[in-house]
Amino acid sequence: MSEPIVLAFSGGLDTSFCVPWLAEAHGRPVVTVTVDTGGLDAASAAALAERSRQLGAVEHRLVEGREAFFERVLRFLIMGNVRRGQVYPLCVGAERGIQAQLVAEAARQLGSRTVAHGCTAAGNDQVRFEVALRTLAPDLEVLAPVRDQPRPRAAQVAYLEARGLPVPAFGVAYSVNRGLWGVTIGGRETLDSVEPIPESAWVLTRGAFDAPGEARPPRRLRLGFERGVPVTVDGEALAPVALIERVEEAAGVYGIGRGIHLGETILGIKGRVAFEAPAAEVLLTAHRELEKLTLTGRQQRVKETVAAVYGDLVHEGQHLEPVCRDIEALLLSSQARVTGEVRLLLRTGQLFVEGVSSPASLLAASRGVYGEAAGEWSAADARGFSRLAALPSMLWARMAGDAGPAAPVAPAAGGAAAVAVPPPEKAAV
């Protein structure tokens, strides 16, 4: 066999089109590589292998990547409570760097110097794949047929049909990506900011809101964490991948984690995508509440700042940037006491945190009881504290004289609001 082209293969329309096109255009055999970063059961994996064969690939490889994805990326997204735009938990994009690395390793094992992907010129994934590939394997040639020789999705369908080749189930209508952290769905409705996708296009939560509420009774769930890592469900110890899959199954039937994210793309334009992330919604919510019990306010504030930067870098395909290792070190340090259990109630369309417990509870550490008993201080201490807390505002008011604090005035001609500030000579010091 001549040197093959190694194609990162998801089985969707774009990568299905790439298999015969690469073979025809380059006259070389194509080997498909699917990196399992979640969402693949045995039946789905077998179907991918069969589709690859039908499309003309000479070999198909399934590479396990779930544990690597959790250890290198996902656990830090949990520790950082990372959600893009306060909504989207980076369901699928966070996987691309791991996938690129494992595809590059497969290419070297096969003796190939050429890898290919099915990303378009208009999306984020082209950047994520190629940043990772150029960093980890700059010696490899990268082919991107859908980007570099653009064809509308309808044209790709026609190309496959003309050759009697299989077309993915969603065909031209929707682009669906599934992984350990959830599902993303793009289609006609996500091209603007107005319409939701139809119920039939959802994957994990389809039909969750169709049945009457009483048809699906509420369910309680207990999640245990050790040093910021989820370790138990209802008291049962599970490895991280199995735990995430268990939580996804439990929460998906309630429609938890369904959303549509509108935000900035790597390319600088606005983009919109539907997503389903039942496990991410449950785990991020639970972890956030446990941190509130075990971290100081300043720890939380600083961690939020760097975690937001980390999320941006992962979203942009820059996970290999050295500063990510620095942020991960801070996140790991911050989780030293984030151990405990979170009790949750799952209802259709609602996730409710019922309670949190931890051996490192800062609430239990205090002799004071909020609103009830001081414990740590005296009434005189409280009176003095209140006076000192008011001091900056008192000085501002004093600067304004007897008229009280300066009142805002109408916006200036340039549109910026102006504030009337009294001249220093009127201050009564």
N, C-alpha and C positions, 0 to 999 in steps of 0.2 A: 504494500500500500504506500502510495506517495504521501508526502507530508500533509497531514490533515489540517483543516481549519477547525478550531475548537470554538463552538458556539455556546454561549450562555443561554440556556433553553428553559423558558417558563411554560411553554406549550400554548401561550396566547397567540393571537393573530400575528403580531409582528415577528415573533421568533419562529412561528410556523412558516411564514412566508420566507424567512431567511434561509431555511434549510435547502429547499430546491434552488432558490436564486443563487446562493453562494456556490453550490455545486455546478450550476450551469455557467455562471459568469466567470468562475476562476478555474474550472476544470479540475477541481481537487475534491477529495472526499471530505465529508463533514462529520465530525463527532460532536454530538450534543452532550452538554454537561448541565445537569440540574443540581443546584446546591439547595439542600433541604434546610431552610431556615424557619420551618414551621408550616403548618397547614396542610401537610401531605400525609394522608393515610396510605395503607398498603394498596388499596384499590386505585387511588389517584396516582400513586407512583407507577403502578403497572400500566395504567392508561397513558401516562406520559411516555413511557418506554415504547409502547405500541405505536403511539402517534409519531414519535421520532422515526421509527422503522418505516411506517407508511409514507412519511414525507421524504424518505430516501437517505437518511443518515446511515453511515456504515457502522456506527456504534453509539450507544447511549450510556452515560455514566450518571449515577445518583450519588452525590457526595453529602455526607452528614455534616451539617453546619449549625445545628441548633444550640449545642452546648457552647461552641465557640462564640456564637452570637450573644448568648447570655453573658458569658464570662467577660468578653471584651467590650461589649457595648450596653446591653440591656440592663444589667444590674446597676450601671451608673445612671441610666435614665430613670430608674426607680429611685435611687438614692437622691437624685436631683429633682424628683417630682416634675420631670420635664414634659411640658405641653407647649406646643407652638401656638402662638396666638391665644394662650390660655385655654385652648380647646383640644387641639390635635396632638395625640401622643406619639407622633412620628412612627406610624404603624409599619410601613414597609420601607421607606427610604433609608432608615437606619441600617437595614440589612445589606445594602449594596456593596459596601466596602468589604465585608466578609465574603460575600459572593464573588467579588472580583478577585480577591486573594486566592480563593480555592479554585476558581476557574484557571487562574494563572498557574497554580501548582499542577493541575491536571494537564495543562498544555505541555509543561516541562516533562511530565511523566510520559506523555505520548510522543515526545520528541518534536513538538510543533513550535514554530516561532510566530504563529498567527492565531489571534483570538478574535471573536466577533460578538457583537451584542445587537439587540433589536430596538435600541432606543431611538426616539425621534429627535429632530432638531429643536422641538418646541418644549421639551420637558426637562425635568431636573435630573433624571437618572443618567443621561448621557454624561453629565458632569461628574456625578458620583462614581460611575464606573471608571471613567478615564482618568480622573485624579488618582484613584487608587491604583489602577494599572500602571500609570506612568511613574508613580512613586515606588511601587513594589517590583515592577517588572518592566523597566524602561526599554529593555531589549526586544520586547514583543511588538509585532505589528498589530494594530487594532483596526478592524473593519467594522463599519456601521452602515449597512446597506439602506436601512429605512431612513436614516438621517442624510446620508450623502447622496443617495439617489431617491429622493422623496416620492412616495406614492400614497395617495389617499387610502384609507382603510377599505373603501369599496373596491379600489383597484387591486388591493392585495387579495381580497376575497375572490375576485374574478380570476386572478392569476392562478390561485389554487384550484378553483373549480374547473378551469380550462384544462388542467392536467389531471383531473380526477383525484385530487388530493384532499385530505380531510380539513374541514374548516372548524375552528373552535366553536363551542356551543353558543357563546355570546356573539360570535361573528363580528359584524361591523358595528353593532349597537353599543357595546360597553367594553371597556378595558378593566379587567378585574385582576388585582394582585393580592395574594394571600400569604401571610407569614405568621410567625409565632406571636407577634404583638398585635395582629389584627388584619383587617382587609381594607383595601382602598378600591374605589369604584369610580370610574370616569365615564361620562357619556354626554349626549347632546345637552342634557339639562345642566351639567356642570360647566358648560362653556360660557354661561352668563351667571348673574348673581340672583336670579329670581326663583326658578323652579326647583323642587326636590326631585330626586330620581323616583321612579315608580316602585311600588312594593315588590314587584317581581324581580327587580334588579338587586335587592339586598341579598346577602349570602348567609350570614350568621344569625341575623335577627328577623328574617323574613316571616311575616305572619304573627309576630309577637304581639301586635296591638289589635289583631283581628278578633280574638276571642274575648268574651266578657271577662271583667276582672276576676270574678269569683271562680272562673274556670281554671285559673292558675293561682293557687294559694301562695301567700308570701313564704319565703324561705329565709331562715337564719343561717349565717355563715360566720365561722370564726377563722381568722387568719393570724398565724404566728410569724414573727420576724425575729431574726438574730442578726445584730449589727447591720440592720438595714436591708437584709436579704430575706425574702419570704421563704419559710421553711415548713410550715404546717398548714393544713386545711382541716378544720374541725378536729384538731388534735392529732391528725395523721401526718407523720413526717413524709415529705415527698421531695424528690430532686427538683431543681428549679423548672426544668422544661415540663416535666409531668405535672407540677403544681400549676403552672400557667395554663396548660391545656385543660386541667380539671376546672379551674376558675372560669375559663372561657365557656366551657360547656354549661356550667351552672348559671352564669349570668346572661348568656346570649338569648336564652328562651324568654327572658323578661324584657328584651329590647334594650338592655343597658349597654351603653357605650356606642350607640348609634349617633352619628353627627355628620355635618357638612362643614368643612373648613375652608375659609376664604383668607388668603394671605399672600405674602411676598414669595415669589419663586426665586431660585438662584439666579435666573436670567434677568431679574429686576422688574418683571411685570407681575400683575396680580394673577393668581390662579385659584381654582376652586376644585375640591375633591370631596366626594362622599367617603365616609369611613365607618367601619364597625370595629370597636376595640373593647369587647366586654371585659377581658382579663385586665387590660391596661387601666380601664376606668376603675375597676374594683381595687386593684393593687396600688395604684397611685393615690387614690382617695384614702385607703387604709393607711398607707405609709405616711402620708402627709399628717394625718391625725395623730399617729403615734409619735411623730417628731414634735408635734405641739406639746406633748406631755413630757418629752425627754430632753429637748434642746432648749437653750436659752433663746430669748428673742433676738439677740445679736447674732447668735449662730445661724438662726433661721434666715435673717436678713442677708447676711453675707453669702450664705449658701445659695439663696435664691438668685443672687446676682451672677455668681459664677456658673450656676447651673443653666441659666438662660443663655450665657455665652456658649456653654458646652452644647446645648441643644441646637443653637444656630450652626455651630461647626459640624455637628453630625448631619444636620439637614443639608448642608452645603457640600457634603462629601469630603470634609477636611478632618476626618477622625484621626488620620495619621499625623496631623500637625502636632509638634511636640508640646504645645501648650495644653493639649487635651490630657497628656500624662500628668501635668501639673494640677489640672482641675480634678482629675480622678484621685490624686493623692489627697487633696483637700476633702473631697467627698468621702473617701474611705475614713479619714480621720474624724469627720463629723458624725459618723455612724457608730462610734465606739459604744454608745449607750442606747442606741435605737433598737432595743430588744423588748418584746412584749407581745400582747395579743389584742386584736381589734375585732369587735363584734359588730356585724353588719346585718341589715335586713334588706332583702331583695324583694321588690314588688315590681309589677309591670311598669316599665318606664322610670323607675325610681330606685336609687341606692341611698340607704339611710344608715349613718353610723350611730349605733346604739351606745357604744361605750368603748373605752380603751384602758388597758392596764399594763403596767411595766414595773419590774423591780428597780428601775432607774427613774421612777416618777418624780418629777420636780414638784408636782402638786402635793404628793405625800410627804415630801421632804420638809415642807414648811409647817411651822407651828401656827401660822396664821391661816384663817379661813376667810376667803373672799366674801365681803359683805356681812360677816358674822362676828369674827374675833380677830384682833390684831395679832396677838401672840408673839410676834417678832419685834414689836415696837410699842411705845407708849402713846397715850393720847397727845402728850406734848410733842413727841416726835412727829406725829401725823400733822399737827397744827403747823409746826415749823416747816415740814416738807411742803405742805400746801402753799405756804407763804413764799418759799423759795421757788416753787414751780411757777408761781404767778409773776415772779420778778421781771422777766424780760418784757412781758406785756404791760406791766405797771410802768416801766421806764419809757416804753413807747407812748403810752397814754400821757405820762408826765411831760414828755417832749412836746406834745400837742397843746399843752396848756389847759385852761379850764374848758375849752370847747370839746375835749375828749378826743378819741382816736380820729385820725384824718379819714375823711370819707372818700371813696373812689369817685372820680369824675368821668365825664363822657370820654369815649375813645378819641385819641388824637387823629389828625387827618390821615396818617398812614395806616390807621386801623388798629394800632396798639393801644391798649388801655393805659391811661395816665392816672397817677395817684397824686393827690395834693399833699405835699410835705411841708409842714410849717418851717419857716426860717429859724435858724438856731437862736437868734436873738429873742424869740418869743418863749423860749424854754424857761420854765421855772424850776431851777435846780436847788 
